[in-house]
Amino acid sequence: MAYARQRGKTFSARWTTRDGRPAEKGGFTTRKMALNFAQEQEALERKEKNTRPSDLNMTMNVYVEKHWGPSLDVAKQTKLDYQLQYNCHIAPYFGQRPMTSIKPEDILRWRVQLKEKPATTGYQLSPNTVEKLTNLLGAILKDAHANDRIHNNPMQKIKRKKPKHEKRIVPLSFETIQKLAAGFAPRWQIVVWLGFYTGLRPSEILGLTWDRLDFDNSTITVDRQLSRFSNQVFEKHLKTAKTYRTIPFPVGLQDLINDHVNRFGLGPHGLLLQNRSGKIWRYKDASAMFREVARPLGLDKGEGLHQLRHTFVSVLIQLNLNAKQIQEWLGHESILETMDRYGHLFPNSLNQASQLLDSHVIVELNNRTDNRMLA
């Protein structure tokens, strides 16, 4: 039984080990601290007594394959992304090790190796990528701890940061948008204008069908997106509830779409876009074509179809839409996501507020002077 006893000016924690022997640790300043420690140790001893040796010696690869992976409740593409990240960066270092043998210093050494190791592309892994990989490892260890496969989570002693957007978004000029559209074959130019006029995500653009366009009320219903898997057309669900939305349908875009459909018709399932064979135009092919057109125009590696969405946001900001309106249009779950990504594009509100304050003070002073003169 766990209990605490006083030893001079301090207190000792006493508990019983799983093999029945008494154990003690002193140096606690209060009886409550000593008792809490004793109870925690005894709980761990009982847990170890009821845990099979095979569970304690389970390697990370076995745990990920048999337990963590099958229990992940995420989108199929997200699960594949996690699998790729694990296989490339975590499994080579930790995969064959029993999870109980992993110490905080092992994680720190692994992080150092990640920062020094070139990626498969030949580039160094960015600090942001290292943080994402650390968070993925942390999720696995946290799950193992919650399911009693390890009794202490070594990641709890590692200071982690939330991954941030490393590169500030720089929107494209309208001239560049025009050049991008002109760089595509006529049957695909509409993809550029859809992104520019609506700010839809690439998969939402590729999954847009004729029946989601309301020309009478000038609205577009966004309630599905094209799947990135060849064995299905649309994703079963969108990312969040906010992603389901109805957005304005500009007249200029209506004219462009009508012209596009009159010239090229509709694709399978009423899709606005289709490949050369009249089949579904998948994200991988659309993204590759965009990069091919964009690189000669000066767009950097990593700047793909999403640049159209970013440019659209910059236009809304120039038109004085506020962050809440932009959040609703984009389908962001919270306004924090909108400001985290696009906050730097808004005018310097502090300077503007300072100027308005100066103007207000001047007006008030002038009003007081006028009132005194009238008196």
C-alpha positions in Angstrom: 0.0 0.0 0.0 1.3 3.4 -0.9 1.8 5.9 1.9 4.1 8.8 3.1 6.1 9.2 6.3 8.0 12.0 7.9 11.8 11.8 8.0 13.0 14.8 10.0 12.0 18.0 8.1 11.1 16.1 4.9 8.8 13.3 3.9 9.4 9.9 2.2 7.2 8.1 -0.3 6.7 4.4 0.4 5.2 1.8 -2.0 5.3 -1.9 -2.8 7.0 -3.2 -6.0 5.4 -5.8 -8.3 7.5 -8.6 -6.7 6.3 -7.6 -3.2 9.3 -5.7 -1.9 9.1 -2.3 -0.2 10.5 0.7 -2.0 11.1 4.3 -0.7 12.2 7.7 -2.0 12.8 10.7 0.3 13.3 14.4 0.0 9.8 15.6 -0.5 8.9 18.9 1.2 5.2 18.0 1.9 3.4 14.8 2.9 1.0 15.3 -0.1 3.8 15.4 -2.6 5.3 12.2 -1.1 2.0 10.4 -1.1 1.2 11.4 -4.7 4.6 10.1 -5.8 4.1 6.8 -3.9 0.7 6.3 -5.5 2.0 6.9 -9.0 4.8 4.4 -8.5 2.5 1.8 -7.2 0.1 2.3 -10.1 3.0 1.8 -12.5 4.1 -1.3 -10.7 0.6 -2.8 -11.0 0.5 -1.8 -14.7 3.8 -3.6 -15.4 2.6 -6.6 -13.5 -0.4 -6.9 -15.8 1.4 -6.2 -19.0 2.7 -9.0 -21.1 6.5 -9.0 -21.8 5.8 -9.1 -25.5 4.0 -5.8 -25.2 6.8 -4.2 -23.4 9.3 -5.4 -26.0 7.2 -4.5 -29.0 9.2 -2.7 -31.7 7.9 0.5 -33.2 7.4 -1.0 -36.6 5.2 -3.7 -35.1 3.2 -1.2 -33.1 2.7 1.1 -36.1 1.6 -1.7 -38.4 -0.7 -3.6 -36.0 -2.1 -0.9 -33.7 -1.4 2.8 -34.5 -1.9 2.6 -38.3 -5.3 0.7 -38.3 -6.7 3.0 -35.6 -6.0 6.2 -37.5 -9.2 8.0 -38.2 -8.0 10.4 -41.0 -8.5 10.9 -44.7 -7.0 8.2 -46.9 -4.5 10.7 -48.4 -3.4 11.9 -45.0 -2.8 8.3 -43.9 -0.7 7.7 -47.0 1.3 10.9 -46.2 1.9 9.7 -42.7 3.0 6.3 -44.0 5.5 7.8 -46.4 7.0 10.1 -43.7 7.3 7.3 -41.2 8.9 4.9 -43.7 11.4 7.5 -44.9 12.4 9.3 -41.7 11.3 7.4 -38.6 11.5 3.7 -39.3 15.2 3.7 -40.3 16.1 5.1 -36.9 13.5 3.7 -34.5 11.6 1.0 -36.4 13.5 -2.1 -35.1 13.9 -0.8 -31.6 11.6 -1.8 -28.6 9.7 1.4 -27.8 10.5 1.0 -24.1 14.2 1.5 -25.0 13.7 5.0 -26.6 15.0 7.8 -24.4 14.7 11.6 -24.8 18.4 11.8 -25.9 17.7 9.3 -28.7 15.0 11.6 -30.1 17.3 14.7 -29.8 20.0 12.8 -31.8 17.5 11.7 -34.4 16.4 15.4 -34.8 20.1 16.4 -35.4 20.5 13.7 -38.0 17.3 14.9 -39.8 18.6 18.4 -40.0 22.0 17.3 -41.4 20.6 14.6 -43.8 19.7 15.7 -47.4 16.2 14.8 -48.5 15.6 12.4 -51.4 15.3 15.5 -53.6 18.9 16.6 -52.7 17.7 19.5 -50.5 18.2 19.7 -46.8 15.1 19.1 -44.7 13.7 22.4 -43.5 13.3 23.1 -39.8 9.5 23.1 -40.4 9.7 19.6 -41.8 11.8 18.4 -38.9 9.1 19.7 -36.5 6.4 17.9 -38.4 8.3 14.6 -38.3 8.9 15.1 -34.6 5.2 15.7 -34.0 4.4 12.5 -36.0 6.8 10.5 -33.8 5.2 12.2 -30.8 1.7 11.1 -31.9 2.9 7.5 -32.2 4.6 7.5 -28.7 1.6 9.2 -27.1 -0.7 6.6 -28.5 1.6 3.8 -27.3 1.6 5.3 -23.8 -2.2 5.7 -23.7 -2.5 2.0 -24.6 0.1 0.8 -22.0 2.7 -0.3 -24.5 5.2 2.1 -22.8 5.0 3.4 -19.3 6.8 6.6 -19.9 6.6 8.8 -23.0 10.1 10.1 -23.8 8.6 12.8 -26.0 7.1 14.6 -23.0 10.6 15.8 -22.1 11.2 17.2 -25.6 10.2 20.7 -26.4 8.3 20.8 -29.6 7.0 23.7 -31.7 3.9 23.9 -33.8 4.9 23.8 -37.5 4.6 27.2 -39.1 4.3 28.4 -42.6 7.9 29.1 -43.4 7.5 31.2 -46.5 5.3 34.2 -46.7 2.8 34.0 -49.5 3.5 36.3 -52.4 0.5 36.7 -54.6 0.8 36.7 -58.4 0.2 39.8 -60.5 -2.7 39.9 -62.9 -0.3 40.0 -65.7 1.2 36.7 -64.5 -2.3 35.2 -64.2 -2.9 36.1 -67.8 0.4 34.5 -68.9 -0.4 31.4 -66.9 -3.8 31.0 -68.6 -2.2 31.6 -72.0 0.4 29.0 -71.3 -2.2 26.2 -71.0 -3.9 24.6 -74.0 -7.3 26.3 -74.6 -9.3 23.3 -73.1 -7.5 23.8 -69.7 -7.2 27.6 -69.5 -10.4 27.7 -67.4 -8.6 26.1 -64.5 -6.6 29.3 -64.0 -9.6 31.6 -64.1 -11.6 29.3 -61.8 -8.8 29.6 -59.2 -8.4 33.4 -59.7 -12.2 34.2 -59.6 -13.2 31.8 -56.8 -10.2 30.9 -54.5 -11.3 27.3 -54.6 -8.8 24.6 -53.6 -7.3 22.7 -56.5 -9.2 19.6 -55.7 -12.4 21.6 -55.5 -11.8 23.2 -58.9 -11.1 19.8 -60.5 -14.2 18.4 -58.8 -16.5 21.2 -59.9 -19.5 20.1 -61.9 -22.1 21.9 -64.0 -24.9 21.2 -61.6 -23.1 23.1 -58.8 -23.3 26.3 -60.8 -26.3 28.5 -60.2 -26.3 31.1 -63.0 -29.7 32.6 -61.9 -28.6 33.4 -58.4 -24.9 33.8 -59.2 -23.7 31.3 -56.6 -21.4 28.2 -56.6 -22.1 25.3 -54.3 -18.9 23.8 -52.9 -19.8 20.4 -51.3 -17.3 18.0 -52.8 -13.9 17.7 -54.3 -12.1 15.4 -56.7 -10.5 12.3 -55.2 -6.8 11.9 -55.6 -7.3 8.1 -56.0 -8.0 6.6 -59.4 -10.6 4.2 -58.1 -13.1 6.9 -57.0 -14.3 10.1 -58.5 -15.1 12.3 -55.5 -13.9 12.3 -51.9 -16.5 10.8 -49.5 -16.3 13.8 -47.2 -14.7 17.3 -47.1 -12.2 18.2 -44.5 -14.4 20.2 -42.1 -18.0 21.5 -41.8 -16.8 24.9 -42.9 -15.5 23.5 -46.1 -19.1 23.0 -47.2 -20.1 26.4 -48.4 -21.9 28.5 -51.1 -19.8 31.3 -52.7 -20.5 34.1 -55.1 -20.3 33.4 -58.9 -18.9 36.4 -60.7 -20.4 37.3 -64.0 -17.0 37.4 -65.7 -16.4 33.8 -64.7 -19.9 32.9 -65.8 -19.1 34.1 -69.3 -15.8 32.2 -69.4 -17.4 29.0 -68.2 -20.2 29.2 -70.8 -17.6 29.8 -73.5 -15.5 26.8 -72.2 -18.5 24.4 -72.1 -19.7 25.5 -75.6 -16.3 24.8 -77.1 -15.2 21.6 -75.2 -18.3 20.2 -73.5 -18.5 18.6 -70.1 -16.4 15.7 -68.8 -17.5 12.6 -67.0 -20.1 13.1 -64.2 -20.7 16.7 -65.5 -17.2 17.8 -64.6 -16.1 21.1 -66.1 -12.6 19.7 -66.8 -11.4 16.6 -68.5 -8.2 15.2 -69.9 -7.3 14.7 -73.5 -9.1 11.4 -73.7 -12.3 12.9 -72.3 -11.7 11.2 -68.9 -11.3 12.6 -65.4 -8.4 15.1 -65.2 -6.6 14.1 -62.0 -4.8 16.4 -59.6 -1.4 14.8 -60.3 -1.6 15.6 -64.0 -3.1 19.1 -63.5 -0.4 20.0 -61.0 2.4 18.7 -63.3 1.0 20.8 -66.2 0.8 23.9 -64.0 4.4 23.5 -62.9 5.5 23.1 -66.5 3.7 26.4 -67.5 4.7 28.3 -64.3 8.4 27.7 -64.1 9.3 29.8 -67.2 7.3 32.6 -65.6 9.5 32.6 -62.5 7.4 30.6 -60.0 9.6 28.8 -57.6 9.7 25.1 -56.7 6.7 24.4 -54.5 4.6 27.1 -55.9 1.8 25.2 -57.6 -2.0 25.5 -58.2 -2.5 26.9 -54.7 -0.9 30.1 -55.9 -4.2 30.9 -57.6 -6.0 30.7 -54.3 -3.4 32.9 -52.6 -3.7 35.5 -55.3 -7.5 35.5 -55.0 -7.2 36.3 -51.3 -4.9 39.2 -52.0 -7.5 40.6 -54.4 -10.2 40.3 -51.7 -8.0 42.2 -49.3 -7.4 44.9 -51.8 -11.2 45.2 -52.2 -11.4 45.8 -48.4 -13.1 42.5 -47.4 -12.5 41.7 -43.8 -10.8 38.6 -42.4 -14.1 37.0 -41.3 -15.6 37.4 -44.8 -12.5 35.9 -46.4 -12.6 33.0 -43.9 -16.1 32.1 -44.9 -15.4 32.4 -48.6 -12.3 30.1 -48.3 -13.9 27.6 -46.1 -11.4 27.8 -43.3 -12.4 26.2 -40.0 -11.4 29.3 -37.9 -10.3 32.8 -38.5 -7.0 32.0 -36.9 -6.2 29.8 -39.9 -7.0 32.7 -42.2 -4.9 35.2 -40.3 -2.0 32.8 -39.8 -1.7 32.3 -43.5 -2.7 35.7 -44.9 -2.4 38.2 -42.1 0.7 39.7 -43.6 -1.2 40.7 -46.7 -3.5 43.0 -44.8 -2.5 46.7 -44.5 -0.5 47.7 -41.5 -3.5 48.1 -39.2 -1.5 49.6 -36.3 0.0 52.4 -38.4 -3.4 53.0 -39.9 -5.0 53.1 -36.4 -2.3 55.5 -35.2 -3.1 57.9 -38.1 -6.8 57.7 -37.5 -6.2 58.4 -33.8 -4.1 61.5 -34.7 -6.9 62.7 -37.0 -9.5 62.2 -34.3 -7.5 64.2 -31.8 -7.0 67.1 -34.2 -10.8 67.1 -35.0 -11.6 67.1 -31.2 -9.1 69.9 -30.5 -10.5 72.0 -33.4 -14.1 71.4 -32.1 -13.1 72.7 -28.6 -11.5 75.8 -30.0 -14.6 76.5 -32.1 -16.8 76.1 -29.1 -14.7 78.5 -26.9 -14.9 81.1 -29.6 -18.7 80.8 -29.8 -18.9 81.2 -26.0 
